[in-house]
């Protein structure tokens, strides 16, 4: 789990100089959104790391990748973005992918 | 429990992406770097608390792995927010995820020799096709 700590150290170390070099401009709303986002990020990483103790990276990371359905749904329902027919088909494939992943557990173990 | 943890990670990641878009929608895109810094610094505080609450066992591998993941993740997050200023969310998020899914599946299969069942390969293919169609 210490990798999680160094993950955030690495991210902070790479973003901080960038922030300072671009004028160090701040905004209170951006601050609170950042804090909220940071908490969600930390929860996601910790939950994922614990989950990975008994799972396959390829499958689990694919599931995490499918979380794009959440911002896409919000973009459609709240911000009024309109997907094309092709994009609707793409959205429809997401639950199919979930069904393919469900129920297999740790069926494929690492060979080494 | 493992699936519950995955579900928590799924929802939390999704909400993180919603906030990434929100920062642009609220007209705060010019503060993307500050927002990213605040997010990763908050994550650092939470990770530090979690680390302190456990037995402090730090391995060199974790340090290297964590720093590389964090540095690339921080850059990716800042880049995504900049991209969201000009690209719709229904395009930007799927494009990023497509590369994520394909690269991770390829690396875990090629490098770590994880055995993925045909059904799981089908799921990965569906996910990639889904992302492709969304673009």
gemmi code that builds the backbone of each chain (N, CA, C; Angstrom):
import gemmi

chains = {
    "A": [
        ("UNK", (0.818, -1.210, 0.000), (0.000, 0.000, 0.000), (0.854, 1.263, 0.000)),
        ("UNK", (2.150, 1.115, 0.338), (3.003, 2.310, 0.319), (3.163, 2.847, -1.094)),
        ("UNK", (2.918, 1.995, -2.102), (2.960, 2.470, -3.492), (1.938, 3.582, -3.700)),
        ("UNK", (0.806, 3.476, -2.987), (-0.229, 4.501, -3.077), (0.302, 5.850, -2.600)),
        ("UNK", (1.059, 5.819, -1.496), (1.646, 7.054, -0.957), (2.611, 7.671, -1.963)),
        ("UNK", (3.472, 6.831, -2.524), (4.473, 7.355, -3.467), (3.844, 7.732, -4.806)),
        ("UNK", (2.719, 7.115, -5.111), (1.976, 7.505, -6.309), (1.574, 8.980, -6.202)),
        ("UNK", (1.048, 9.352, -5.037), (0.604, 10.732, -4.848), (1.796, 11.686, -4.681)),
        ("UNK", (2.887, 11.195, -4.103), (4.098, 12.024, -4.019), (4.591, 12.321, -5.440)),
        ("UNK", (4.606, 11.282, -6.276), (5.062, 11.446, -7.661), (4.187, 12.420, -8.428)),
        ("UNK", (2.863, 12.291, -8.235), (1.937, 13.178, -8.943), (2.107, 14.622, -8.479)),
        ("UNK", (2.231, 14.794, -7.176), (2.408, 16.152, -6.638), (3.724, 16.749, -7.124)),
        ("UNK", (4.753, 15.930, -7.131), (6.082, 16.416, -7.546), (6.101, 16.849, -9.009)),
        ("UNK", (5.280, 16.210, -9.836), (5.280, 16.557, -11.263), (4.356, 17.748, -11.537)),
        ("UNK", (3.296, 17.890, -10.756), (2.327, 18.972, -11.008), (2.755, 20.279, -10.334)),
        ("UNK", (3.394, 20.194, -9.170), (3.777, 21.405, -8.423), (4.685, 22.351, -9.226)),
        ("UNK", (5.773, 21.865, -9.820), (6.608, 22.792, -10.608), (5.845, 23.393, -11.793)),
        ("UNK", (4.972, 22.586, -12.387), (4.149, 23.050, -13.502), (3.237, 24.190, -13.040)),
        ("UNK", (2.657, 24.006, -11.853), (1.775, 25.025, -11.262), (2.555, 26.313, -11.004)),
        ("UNK", (3.722, 26.188, -10.427), (4.543, 27.364, -10.106), (5.012, 28.069, -11.378)),
        ("UNK", (5.355, 27.263, -12.382), (5.883, 27.835, -13.634), (4.812, 28.545, -14.457)),
        ("UNK", (3.536, 28.196, -14.196), (2.459, 28.803, -14.997), (1.741, 29.916, -14.226)),
        ("UNK", (2.423, 30.485, -13.243), (1.871, 31.666, -12.576), (1.216, 31.419, -11.229)),
        ("UNK", (1.110, 30.178, -10.816), (0.551, 29.817, -9.500), (-0.797, 30.488, -9.247)),
        ("UNK", (-1.678, 30.436, -10.235), (-2.990, 31.074, -10.083), (-3.955, 30.148, -9.351)),
        ("UNK", (-4.662, 30.717, -8.376), (-5.563, 29.896, -7.562), (-7.002, 30.410, -7.662)),
        ("UNK", (-7.936, 29.545, -7.262), (-9.356, 29.910, -7.255), (-10.050, 29.061, -6.186)),
        ("UNK", (-10.888, 29.697, -5.327), (-11.495, 28.937, -4.216), (-12.377, 27.770, -4.670)),
        ("UNK", (-13.155, 27.965, -5.731), (-14.031, 26.869, -6.199), (-13.186, 25.718, -6.740)),
        ("UNK", (-12.134, 26.077, -7.485), (-11.238, 25.041, -8.019), (-10.579, 24.281, -6.869)),
        ("UNK", (-10.317, 24.999, -5.785), (-9.706, 24.363, -4.605), (-10.619, 23.274, -4.043)),
        ("UNK", (-11.902, 23.623, -3.828), (-12.819, 22.658, -3.218), (-13.146, 21.501, -4.166)),
        ("UNK", (-13.236, 21.829, -5.449), (-13.441, 20.746, -6.414), (-12.221, 19.821, -6.427)),
        ("UNK", (-11.038, 20.410, -6.299), (-9.802, 19.624, -6.269), (-9.728, 18.717, -5.050)),
        ("UNK", (-10.128, 19.270, -3.900), (-10.117, 18.468, -2.668), (-11.090, 17.291, -2.802)),
        ("UNK", (-12.298, 17.582, -3.297), (-13.300, 16.517, -3.482), (-12.784, 15.456, -4.442)),
        ("UNK", (-12.213, 15.949, -5.539), (-11.674, 15.032, -6.550), (-10.538, 14.178, -5.954)),
        ("UNK", (-9.703, 14.819, -5.134), (-8.582, 14.113, -4.512), (-9.039, 13.002, -3.584)),
        ("UNK", (-10.129, 13.268, -2.839), (-10.666, 12.243, -1.932), (-11.180, 11.053, -2.755)),
        ("UNK", (-11.934, 11.357, -3.811), (-12.447, 10.278, -4.675), (-11.296, 9.480, -5.288)),
        ("UNK", (-10.254, 10.198, -5.727), (-9.090, 9.527, -6.328), (-8.436, 8.585, -5.332)),
        ("UNK", (-8.254, 9.099, -4.106), (-7.592, 8.282, -3.089), (-8.412, 7.044, -2.755)),
        ("UNK", (-9.729, 7.235, -2.625), (-10.622, 6.101, -2.330), (-10.538, 5.072, -3.456)),
        ("UNK", (-10.559, 5.577, -4.695), (-10.509, 4.679, -5.854), (-9.206, 3.876, -5.864)),
        ("UNK", (-8.094, 4.550, -5.621), (-6.793, 3.872, -5.673), (-6.670, 2.839, -4.555)),
        ("UNK", (-7.089, 3.224, -3.345), (-6.988, 2.296, -2.207), (-7.882, 1.069, -2.442)),
        ("UNK", (-9.123, 1.309, -2.863), (-10.046, 0.195, -3.127), (-9.487, -0.700, -4.232)),
        ("UNK", (-8.922, -0.084, -5.263), (-8.390, -0.870, -6.382), (-7.177, -1.698, -5.957)),
        ("UNK", (-6.302, -1.091, -5.156), (-5.111, -1.813, -4.699), (-5.499, -3.034, -3.858)),
        ("UNK", (-6.482, -2.842, -2.954), (-6.921, -3.975, -2.137), (-7.602, -5.036, -3.008)),
        ("UNK", (-8.384, -4.569, -3.958), (-9.065, -5.499, -4.873), (-8.048, -6.322, -5.661)),
        ("UNK", (-6.947, -5.690, -6.067), (-5.962, -6.355, -6.922), (-5.203, -7.482, -6.216)),
        ("UNK", (-5.376, -7.567, -4.878), (-4.715, -8.665, -4.161), (-5.277, -10.018, -4.579)),
        ("UNK", (-6.500, -9.994, -5.139), (-7.116, -11.272, -5.521), (-7.775, -11.183, -6.892)),
        ("UNK", (-7.157, -10.455, -7.798), (-7.798, -10.301, -9.105), (-6.763, -10.141, -10.201)),
        ("UNK", (-7.265, -10.156, -11.436), (-6.397, -9.990, -12.601), (-6.362, -8.528, -13.021)),
        ("UNK", (-5.176, -8.042, -13.328), (-5.036, -6.642, -13.732), (-5.820, -6.354, -15.008)),
        ("UNK", (-5.696, -7.242, -15.999), (-6.315, -6.976, -17.305), (-7.817, -6.776, -17.176)),
        ("UNK", (-8.451, -7.640, -16.387), (-9.901, -7.580, -16.259), (-10.326, -6.407, -15.378)),
        ("UNK", (-9.677, -6.290, -14.223), (-10.071, -5.242, -13.272), (-9.847, -3.859, -13.852)),
        ("UNK", (-8.732, -3.684, -14.558), (-8.445, -2.364, -15.110), (-9.425, -2.021, -16.234)),
        ("UNK", (-9.877, -3.050, -16.934), (-10.881, -2.829, -17.966), (-12.180, -2.333, -17.341)),
        ("UNK", (-12.552, -2.948, -16.218), (-13.764, -2.515, -15.517), (-13.633, -1.056, -15.086)),
        ("UNK", (-12.460, -0.710, -14.560), (-12.231, 0.683, -14.144), (-12.325, 1.601, -15.372)),
        ("UNK", (-11.785, 1.132, -16.491), (-11.854, 1.923, -17.720), (-13.287, 2.202, -18.145)),
        ("UNK", (-14.158, 1.235, -17.834), (-15.559, 1.396, -18.210), (-16.297, 2.419, -17.338)),
        ("UNK", (-15.626, 2.915, -16.324), (-16.260, 3.933, -15.463), (-16.510, 5.223, -16.236)),
        ("UNK", (-16.007, 5.291, -17.462), (-16.313, 6.453, -18.307), (-17.809, 6.588, -18.539)),
        ("UNK", (-18.536, 5.502, -18.298), (-19.985, 5.570, -18.495), (-20.597, 6.615, -17.554)),
        ("UNK", (-19.977, 6.842, -16.413), (-20.520, 7.808, -15.441), (-20.414, 9.248, -15.963)),
        ("UNK", (-19.202, 9.738, -16.317), (-19.158, 11.110, -16.859), (-19.899, 11.255, -18.183)),
        ("UNK", (-19.909, 10.192, -18.985), (-20.635, 10.269, -20.257), (-22.141, 10.408, -19.990)),
        ("UNK", (-22.644, 9.629, -19.040), (-24.069, 9.714, -18.689), (-24.402, 11.095, -18.141)),
        ("UNK", (-23.527, 11.612, -17.298), (-23.752, 12.952, -16.731), (-23.722, 14.002, -17.840)),
        ("UNK", (-22.783, 13.843, -18.780), (-22.673, 14.797, -19.888), (-23.952, 14.806, -20.728)),
        ("UNK", (-24.545, 13.619, -20.904), (-25.775, 13.521, -21.694), (-26.965, 14.081, -20.920)),
        ("UNK", (-27.099, 13.656, -19.664), (-28.311, 13.980, -18.908), (-28.311, 15.392, -18.322)),
        ("UNK", (-27.141, 15.864, -17.919), (-27.092, 17.165, -17.233), (-26.571, 18.279, -18.137)),
        ("UNK", (-25.512, 17.983, -18.894), (-24.904, 19.050, -19.696), (-25.409, 19.069, -21.138)),
        ("UNK", (-26.352, 18.178, -21.438), (-27.046, 18.240, -22.721), (-26.240, 17.834, -23.938)),
        ("UNK", (-25.134, 17.089, -23.736), (-24.393, 16.608, -24.899), (-25.216, 15.505, -25.569)),
        ("UNK", (-25.228, 15.481, -26.899), (-26.071, 14.540, -27.646), (-25.224, 13.512, -28.396)),
        ("UNK", (-25.202, 12.248, -27.922), (-24.434, 11.215, -28.644), (-25.117, 10.849, -29.963)),
        ("UNK", (-24.310, 10.410, -30.933), (-24.854, 9.933, -32.203), (-25.333, 8.493, -32.021)),
        ("UNK", (-25.970, 7.939, -33.044), (-26.436, 6.545, -32.999), (-25.261, 5.604, -32.736)),
        ("UNK", (-24.147, 5.876, -33.443), (-22.942, 5.067, -33.275), (-22.467, 5.088, -31.817)),
        ("UNK", (-22.528, 6.256, -31.201), (-22.094, 6.371, -29.810), (-23.053, 5.651, -28.868)),
        ("UNK", (-24.350, 5.673, -29.197), (-25.305, 4.920, -28.392), (-25.006, 3.424, -28.446)),
        ("UNK", (-24.628, 2.941, -29.641), (-24.265, 1.515, -29.767), (-23.062, 1.225, -28.863)),
        ("UNK", (-22.095, 2.131, -28.875), (-20.914, 1.988, -28.020), (-21.285, 1.945, -26.549)),
        ("UNK", (-22.194, 2.803, -26.154), (-22.647, 2.810, -24.753), (-23.355, 1.497, -24.421)),
        ("UNK", (-24.091, 0.963, -25.405), (-24.809, -0.295, -25.188), (-23.890, -1.487, -25.005)),
        ("UNK", (-22.672, -1.388, -25.552), (-21.721, -2.509, -25.421), (-21.112, -2.592, -24.007)),
        ("UNK", (-21.201, -1.506, -23.278), (-20.573, -1.483, -21.948), (-21.169, -2.540, -21.005)),
        ("UNK", (-22.521, -2.605, -20.870), (-23.057, -3.678, -20.013), (-22.730, -5.070, -20.522)),
        ("UNK", (-22.588, -5.229, -21.843), (-22.206, -6.543, -22.397), (-20.814, -6.930, -21.886)),
        ("UNK", (-19.926, -5.939, -21.897), (-18.569, -6.187, -21.393), (-18.612, -6.592, -19.926)),
        ("UNK", (-19.470, -5.923, -19.150), (-19.586, -6.241, -17.722), (-20.034, -7.689, -17.523)),
        ("UNK", (-21.016, -8.108, -18.328), (-21.526, -9.477, -18.218), (-20.399, -10.479, -18.502)),
        ("UNK", (-19.554, -10.158, -19.479), (-18.429, -11.040, -19.819), (-17.437, -11.158, -18.651)),
        ("UNK", (-17.284, -10.086, -17.894), (-16.336, -10.102, -16.779), (-16.929, -10.740, -15.527)),
        ("UNK", (-18.258, -10.638, -15.372), (-18.908, -11.068, -14.134), (-18.849, -12.573, -13.977)),
        ("UNK", (-18.690, -12.992, -12.712), (-18.825, -14.403, -12.385), (-17.627, -15.273, -12.643)),
        ("UNK", (-16.598, -14.734, -13.257), (-15.429, -15.561, -13.535), (-14.451, -15.612, -12.369)),
        ("UNK", (-14.562, -14.639, -11.454), (-13.645, -14.594, -10.327), (-12.229, -14.556, -10.795)),
        ("UNK", (-11.376, -15.308, -10.101), (-9.962, -15.346, -10.485), (-9.713, -16.575, -11.337)),
        ("UNK", (-10.417, -16.653, -12.442), (-10.332, -17.854, -13.258), (-9.001, -17.971, -13.974)),
        ("UNK", (-8.390, -16.845, -14.232), (-7.092, -16.899, -14.887), (-6.018, -16.383, -13.959)),
        ("UNK", (-5.169, -17.263, -13.476), (-4.136, -16.821, -12.552), (-2.844, -16.573, -13.286)),
        ("UNK", (-2.026, -15.739, -12.696), (-0.732, -15.445, -13.296), (0.111, -16.706, -13.307)),
        ("UNK", (0.806, -16.915, -14.373), (1.608, -18.121, -14.480), (2.905, -18.013, -13.706)),
        ("UNK", (3.369, -16.793, -13.539), (4.641, -16.641, -12.824), (4.468, -15.790, -11.592)),
    ],
    "B": [
        ("UNK", (-16.295, -9.366, -1.292), (-15.632, -8.128, -0.850), (-14.782, -7.542, -1.973)),
        ("UNK", (-14.125, -8.446, -2.724), (-13.266, -7.978, -3.804), (-14.063, -7.230, -4.861)),
        ("UNK", (-15.249, -7.772, -5.188), (-16.100, -7.112, -6.178), (-16.628, -5.789, -5.655)),
        ("UNK", (-16.911, -5.749, -4.342), (-17.386, -4.499, -3.735), (-16.307, -3.426, -3.845)),
        ("UNK", (-15.059, -3.819, -3.572), (-13.939, -2.875, -3.690), (-13.806, -2.376, -5.125)),
        ("UNK", (-13.998, -3.294, -6.071), (-13.918, -2.899, -7.479), (-15.050, -1.928, -7.824)),
        ("UNK", (-16.232, -2.196, -7.273), (-17.376, -1.306, -7.517), (-17.111, 0.077, -6.927)),
        ("UNK", (-16.520, 0.113, -5.743), (-16.187, 1.401, -5.107), (-15.181, 2.154, -5.975)),
        ("UNK", (-14.155, 1.446, -6.448), (-13.139, 2.072, -7.305), (-13.775, 2.572, -8.598)),
        ("UNK", (-14.712, 1.793, -9.119), (-15.423, 2.144, -10.360), (-16.184, 3.459, -10.185)),
        ("UNK", (-16.991, 3.527, -9.136), (-17.818, 4.727, -8.906), (-16.933, 5.936, -8.596)),
        ("UNK", (-15.933, 5.730, -7.737), (-15.058, 6.852, -7.361), (-14.292, 7.390, -8.571)),
        ("UNK", (-13.839, 6.491, -9.442), (-13.141, 6.926, -10.665), (-14.091, 7.702, -11.568)),
        ("UNK", (-15.313, 7.207, -11.687), (-16.316, 7.891, -12.506), (-16.604, 9.288, -11.980)),
        ("UNK", (-16.740, 9.410, -10.656), (-17.030, 10.719, -10.066), (-15.833, 11.663, -10.229)),
        ("UNK", (-14.633, 11.108, -10.170), (-13.430, 11.916, -10.415), (-13.494, 12.527, -11.813)),
        ("UNK", (-13.885, 11.718, -12.776), (-13.990, 12.203, -14.158), (-15.099, 13.247, -14.303)),
        ("UNK", (-16.196, 13.052, -13.565), (-17.275, 14.045, -13.601), (-16.748, 15.400, -13.104)),
        ("UNK", (-15.972, 15.373, -12.045), (-15.426, 16.631, -11.499), (-14.436, 17.251, -12.484)),
        ("UNK", (-13.661, 16.408, -13.179), (-12.739, 16.926, -14.209), (-13.503, 17.726, -15.261)),
        ("UNK", (-14.658, 17.194, -15.651), (-15.485, 17.888, -16.641), (-16.125, 19.133, -16.013)),
        ("UNK", (-16.528, 18.985, -14.756), (-17.200, 20.080, -14.048), (-16.322, 21.331, -13.990)),
        ("UNK", (-15.034, 21.129, -13.796), (-14.113, 22.268, -13.685), (-14.117, 23.079, -14.983)),
        ("UNK", (-14.316, 22.384, -16.098), (-14.373, 23.071, -17.395), (-15.745, 23.718, -17.573)),
        ("UNK", (-16.800, 22.968, -17.237), (-18.168, 23.481, -17.387), (-18.365, 24.757, -16.562)),
        ("UNK", (-17.741, 24.824, -15.405), (-17.891, 25.994, -14.536), (-16.992, 27.159, -14.960)),
        ("UNK", (-16.323, 26.999, -16.081), (-15.481, 28.085, -16.586), (-14.181, 28.249, -15.829)),
        ("UNK", (-13.738, 27.163, -15.183), (-12.506, 27.240, -14.393), (-11.352, 26.495, -15.066)),
        ("UNK", (-11.489, 26.280, -16.359), (-10.473, 25.525, -17.088), (-9.081, 26.127, -16.993)),
        ("UNK", (-9.015, 27.436, -16.853), (-7.702, 28.075, -16.757), (-7.000, 27.762, -15.423)),
        ("UNK", (-7.780, 27.234, -14.472), (-7.192, 26.841, -13.180), (-6.977, 25.326, -13.126)),
        ("UNK", (-6.897, 24.692, -14.281), (-6.772, 23.229, -14.346), (-5.550, 22.717, -13.588)),
        ("UNK", (-4.439, 23.427, -13.691), (-3.218, 22.963, -13.021), (-3.366, 23.085, -11.504)),
        ("UNK", (-3.960, 24.197, -11.065), (-4.191, 24.376, -9.626), (-5.138, 23.295, -9.105)),
        ("UNK", (-6.203, 23.037, -9.862), (-7.166, 21.997, -9.512), (-6.469, 20.638, -9.411)),
        ("UNK", (-5.639, 20.333, -10.401), (-4.925, 19.047, -10.405), (-3.995, 18.940, -9.209)),
        ("UNK", (-3.295, 20.049, -8.945), (-2.375, 20.056, -7.794), (-3.130, 19.810, -6.487)),
        ("UNK", (-4.272, 20.495, -6.335), (-5.082, 20.323, -5.124), (-5.557, 18.878, -4.995)),
        ("UNK", (-5.974, 18.310, -6.115), (-6.482, 16.929, -6.098), (-5.381, 15.943, -5.685)),
        ("UNK", (-4.215, 16.061, -6.305), (-3.149, 15.088, -5.994), (-2.594, 15.323, -4.590)),
        ("UNK", (-2.582, 16.596, -4.147), (-2.100, 16.880, -2.790), (-3.068, 16.326, -1.752)),
        ("UNK", (-4.370, 16.427, -2.029), (-5.374, 15.836, -1.127), (-5.207, 14.320, -1.082)),
        ("UNK", (-5.013, 13.745, -2.257), (-4.765, 12.305, -2.321), (-3.539, 11.918, -1.516)),
        ("UNK", (-2.533, 12.785, -1.554), (-1.298, 12.541, -0.800), (-1.574, 12.522, 0.707)),
        ("UNK", (-2.398, 13.466, 1.158), (-2.749, 13.532, 2.585), (-3.499, 12.262, 2.996)),
        ("UNK", (-4.496, 11.870, 2.194), (-5.280, 10.666, 2.507), (-4.376, 9.431, 2.507)),
        ("UNK", (-3.530, 9.334, 1.486), (-2.613, 8.180, 1.400), (-1.653, 8.168, 2.590)),
        ("UNK", (-1.211, 9.352, 3.023), (-0.314, 9.446, 4.183), (-0.992, 8.964, 5.450)),
        ("UNK", (-2.276, 9.353, 5.621), (-3.030, 8.916, 6.806), (-3.193, 7.396, 6.791)),
        ("UNK", (-3.544, 6.860, 5.632), (-3.709, 5.401, 5.502), (-2.391, 4.695, 5.805)),
        ("UNK", (-1.299, 5.257, 5.287), (0.022, 4.657, 5.494), (0.390, 4.635, 6.977)),
        ("UNK", (0.092, 5.759, 7.654), (0.426, 5.850, 9.080), (-0.427, 4.909, 9.928)),
        ("UNK", (-1.656, 4.646, 9.463), (-2.556, 3.790, 10.227), (-2.183, 2.313, 10.108)),
        ("UNK", (-1.275, 2.016, 9.186), (-0.832, 0.631, 9.013), (0.623, 0.503, 9.469)),
        ("UNK", (1.118, -0.714, 9.420), (2.531, -0.902, 9.730), (3.353, -0.271, 8.608)),
        ("UNK", (4.175, 0.723, 8.941), (4.947, 1.384, 7.884), (5.999, 0.464, 7.272)),
        ("UNK", (5.592, -0.217, 6.219), (6.516, -1.142, 5.542), (6.707, -0.640, 4.113)),
        ("UNK", (7.825, 0.021, 3.887), (8.063, 0.640, 2.587), (9.134, -0.141, 1.838)),
        ("UNK", (8.749, -0.605, 0.645), (9.692, -1.345, -0.181), (10.171, -0.459, -1.328)),
        ("UNK", (11.388, -0.707, -1.764), (11.964, 0.102, -2.838), (11.123, 0.006, -4.110)),
        ("UNK", (10.598, -1.192, -4.370), (9.778, -1.401, -5.553), (8.532, -0.509, -5.518)),
        ("UNK", (7.929, -0.397, -4.309), (6.736, 0.445, -4.166), (7.068, 1.908, -4.436)),
        ("UNK", (8.252, 2.320, -3.999), (8.656, 3.720, -4.203), (8.765, 4.017, -5.692)),
        ("UNK", (9.512, 3.179, -6.400), (9.725, 3.400, -7.840), (8.397, 3.325, -8.594)),
        ("UNK", (7.641, 2.257, -8.301), (6.359, 2.055, -8.977), (5.402, 3.218, -8.712)),
        ("UNK", (5.312, 3.612, -7.449), (4.408, 4.693, -7.072), (4.792, 6.012, -7.725)),
        ("UNK", (6.084, 6.334, -7.716), (6.529, 7.606, -8.300), (6.252, 7.663, -9.801)),
        ("UNK", (6.526, 6.549, -10.478), (6.281, 6.518, -11.931), (4.785, 6.636, -12.217)),
        ("UNK", (3.973, 5.872, -11.486), (2.523, 5.924, -11.675), (1.978, 7.315, -11.376)),
        ("UNK", (2.473, 7.907, -10.305), (1.991, 9.224, -9.906), (2.362, 10.300, -10.907)),
        ("UNK", (3.615, 10.269, -11.365), (4.077, 11.290, -12.309), (3.285, 11.219, -13.617)),
        ("UNK", (3.118, 10.005, -14.121), (2.370, 9.849, -15.379), (0.886, 10.158, -15.164)),
        ("UNK", (0.369, 9.751, -14.019), (-1.044, 10.021, -13.719), (-1.329, 11.508, -13.588)),
        ("UNK", (-0.428, 12.222, -12.925), (-0.598, 13.668, -12.761), (-0.596, 14.377, -14.102)),
        ("UNK", (0.336, 13.986, -14.962), (0.401, 14.574, -16.308), (-0.865, 14.250, -17.107)),
        ("UNK", (-1.319, 13.001, -16.964), (-2.512, 12.567, -17.705), (-3.737, 13.361, -17.274)),
        ("UNK", (-3.860, 13.590, -15.985), (-5.030, 14.307, -15.465), (-5.041, 15.755, -15.957)),
        ("UNK", (-3.882, 16.421, -15.858), (-3.800, 17.815, -16.315), (-4.079, 17.903, -17.818)),
        ("UNK", (-3.535, 16.949, -18.573), (-3.740, 16.947, -20.029), (-5.207, 16.731, -20.377)),
        ("UNK", (-5.864, 15.837, -19.625), (-7.282, 15.558, -19.886), (-8.126, 16.811, -19.695)),
        ("UNK", (-7.840, 17.539, -18.621), (-8.640, 18.745, -18.350), (-8.426, 19.784, -19.447)),
        ("UNK", (-7.192, 19.910, -19.899), (-6.914, 20.842, -21.000), (-7.675, 20.397, -22.252)),
        ("UNK", (-7.677, 19.083, -22.520), (-8.387, 18.552, -23.695), (-9.888, 18.802, -23.594)),
        ("UNK", (-10.422, 18.689, -22.374), (-11.870, 18.853, -22.186), (-12.340, 20.274, -22.491)),
        ("UNK", (-11.396, 21.202, -22.565), (-11.783, 22.581, -22.883), (-12.231, 22.702, -24.338)),
        ("UNK", (-11.782, 21.776, -25.183), (-12.145, 21.866, -26.604), (-12.844, 20.609, -27.140)),
        ("UNK", (-12.752, 19.500, -26.426), (-13.332, 18.237, -26.912), (-14.504, 17.844, -26.001)),
        ("UNK", (-15.637, 17.393, -26.571), (-16.769, 16.971, -25.737), (-16.400, 15.799, -24.834)),
        ("UNK", (-17.067, 15.745, -23.674), (-16.780, 14.670, -22.713), (-17.080, 13.300, -23.293)),
        ("UNK", (-18.131, 13.211, -24.133), (-18.501, 11.898, -24.696), (-17.429, 11.379, -25.657)),
        ("UNK", (-16.481, 12.233, -26.037), (-15.368, 11.802, -26.878), (-14.087, 11.649, -26.065)),
        ("UNK", (-13.783, 12.645, -25.247), (-12.500, 12.667, -24.530), (-12.306, 11.469, -23.592)),
        ("UNK", (-13.323, 11.165, -22.777), (-13.177, 10.076, -21.805), (-13.025, 8.708, -22.477)),
        ("UNK", (-13.874, 8.402, -23.480), (-13.690, 7.111, -24.157), (-12.336, 6.958, -24.829)),
        ("UNK", (-11.842, 8.028, -25.453), (-10.537, 7.930, -26.125), (-9.445, 7.573, -25.113)),
        ("UNK", (-9.460, 8.251, -23.989), (-8.455, 7.967, -22.962), (-8.593, 6.521, -22.457)),
        ("UNK", (-9.825, 6.092, -22.236), (-10.030, 4.750, -21.692), (-9.640, 3.666, -22.679)),
        ("UNK", (-9.833, 3.931, -23.966), (-9.490, 2.929, -24.986), (-8.010, 2.575, -24.896)),
        ("UNK", (-7.179, 3.607, -24.848), (-5.737, 3.375, -24.755), (-5.392, 2.666, -23.452)),
        ("UNK", (-6.050, 3.086, -22.361), (-5.836, 2.473, -21.051), (-6.104, 0.977, -21.083)),
        ("UNK", (-7.291, 0.637, -21.582), (-7.725, -0.761, -21.579), (-6.824, -1.611, -22.472)),
        ("UNK", (-6.581, -1.123, -23.680), (-5.794, -1.899, -24.634), (-4.359, -2.093, -24.140)),
        ("UNK", (-3.749, -1.016, -23.650), (-2.360, -1.110, -23.180), (-2.245, -2.018, -21.962)),
        ("UNK", (-3.175, -1.842, -21.010), (-3.108, -2.640, -19.783), (-3.308, -4.121, -20.079)),
        ("UNK", (-4.297, -4.426, -20.932), (-4.541, -5.832, -21.283), (-3.306, -6.423, -21.968)),
        ("UNK", (-2.738, -5.651, -22.879), (-1.564, -6.135, -23.600), (-0.372, -6.352, -22.693)),
        ("UNK", (-0.125, -5.399, -21.806), (1.034, -5.499, -20.902), (0.842, -6.633, -19.893)),
        ("UNK", (-0.376, -6.743, -19.314), (-0.591, -7.791, -18.312), (-0.496, -9.180, -18.930)),
        ("UNK", (-0.890, -9.293, -20.186), (-0.792, -10.586, -20.883), (0.644, -10.851, -21.327)),
        ("UNK", (1.278, -9.830, -21.912), (2.617, -10.014, -22.467), (3.717, -10.031, -21.426)),
        ("UNK", (3.608, -9.166, -20.420), (4.697, -9.002, -19.452), (4.552, -9.924, -18.248)),
        ("UNK", (3.310, -9.963, -17.682), (3.105, -10.751, -16.469), (2.471, -12.108, -16.748)),
        ("UNK", (2.204, -12.402, -18.007), (1.661, -13.702, -18.396), (0.363, -14.041, -17.673)),
        ("UNK", (-0.459, -13.018, -17.421), (-1.759, -13.305, -16.830), (-2.586, -14.076, -17.857)),
        ("UNK", (-3.259, -15.122, -17.391), (-4.083, -15.916, -18.308), (-5.507, -15.366, -18.299)),
        ("UNK", (-5.916, -14.883, -19.416), (-7.261, -14.314, -19.539), (-8.123, -15.322, -20.285)),
        ("UNK", (-9.303, -15.628, -19.707), (-10.190, -16.616, -20.333), (-10.803, -16.029, -21.615)),
        ("UNK", (-11.281, -16.895, -22.521), (-11.919, -16.392, -23.750), (-13.062, -15.421, -23.453)),
        ("UNK", (-13.843, -15.743, -22.423), (-14.959, -14.875, -22.048), (-14.442, -13.489, -21.630)),
        ("UNK", (-13.329, -13.484, -20.882), (-12.765, -12.204, -20.457), (-12.175, -11.436, -21.644)),
        ("UNK", (-11.565, -12.171, -22.579), (-11.059, -11.519, -23.799), (-12.213, -10.876, -24.559)),
        ("UNK", (-13.358, -11.597, -24.585), (-14.535, -11.055, -25.264), (-14.984, -9.758, -24.587)),
        ("UNK", (-14.931, -9.770, -23.257), (-15.294, -8.562, -22.506), (-14.361, -7.404, -22.823)),
        ("UNK", (-13.064, -7.706, -22.890), (-12.084, -6.665, -23.216), (-12.336, -6.135, -24.628)),
        ("UNK", (-12.631, -7.068, -25.555), (-12.906, -6.665, -26.944), (-14.149, -5.782, -27.011)),
        ("UNK", (-15.191, -6.155, -26.242), (-16.418, -5.354, -26.215), (-16.120, -3.955, -25.678)),
        ("UNK", (-15.294, -3.909, -24.641), (-14.971, -2.615, -24.026), (-14.222, -1.720, -25.015)),
        ("UNK", (-13.263, -2.308, -25.729), (-12.485, -1.535, -26.703), (-13.383, -1.087, -27.864)),
        ("UNK", (-14.242, -2.038, -28.331), (-15.166, -1.685, -29.417), (-16.106, -0.573, -28.968)),
        ("UNK", (-16.552, -0.662, -27.723), (-17.449, 0.348, -27.175), (-16.799, 1.729, -27.193)),
        ("UNK", (-15.566, 1.763, -26.743), (-14.835, 3.034, -26.702), (-14.606, 3.563, -28.113)),
        ("UNK", (-14.276, 2.647, -29.047), (-14.059, 3.042, -30.446), (-15.320, 3.672, -31.034)),
        ("UNK", (-16.460, 3.058, -30.758), (-17.725, 3.572, -31.297), (-18.120, 4.912, -30.667)),
        ("UNK", (-17.685, 5.094, -29.426), (-18.035, 6.332, -28.728), (-17.277, 7.538, -29.271)),
        ("UNK", (-16.144, 7.286, -29.909), (-15.314, 8.412, -30.392), (-15.943, 9.053, -31.626)),
    ],
}
model = gemmi.Model(1)
for chain_id, residues in chains.items():
    chain = gemmi.Chain(chain_id)
    for i, (resn, *xyz) in enumerate(residues, 1):
        res = gemmi.Residue()
        res.name, res.seqid = resn, gemmi.SeqId(i, " ")
        for name, pos in zip(("N", "CA", "C"), xyz):
            atom = gemmi.Atom()
            atom.name, atom.element = name, gemmi.Element(name[0])
            atom.pos, atom.b_iso = gemmi.Position(*pos), 0.0
            res.add_atom(atom)
        chain.add_residue(res)
    model.add_chain(chain)
structure = gemmi.Structure()
structure.add_model(model)
structure.setup_entities()
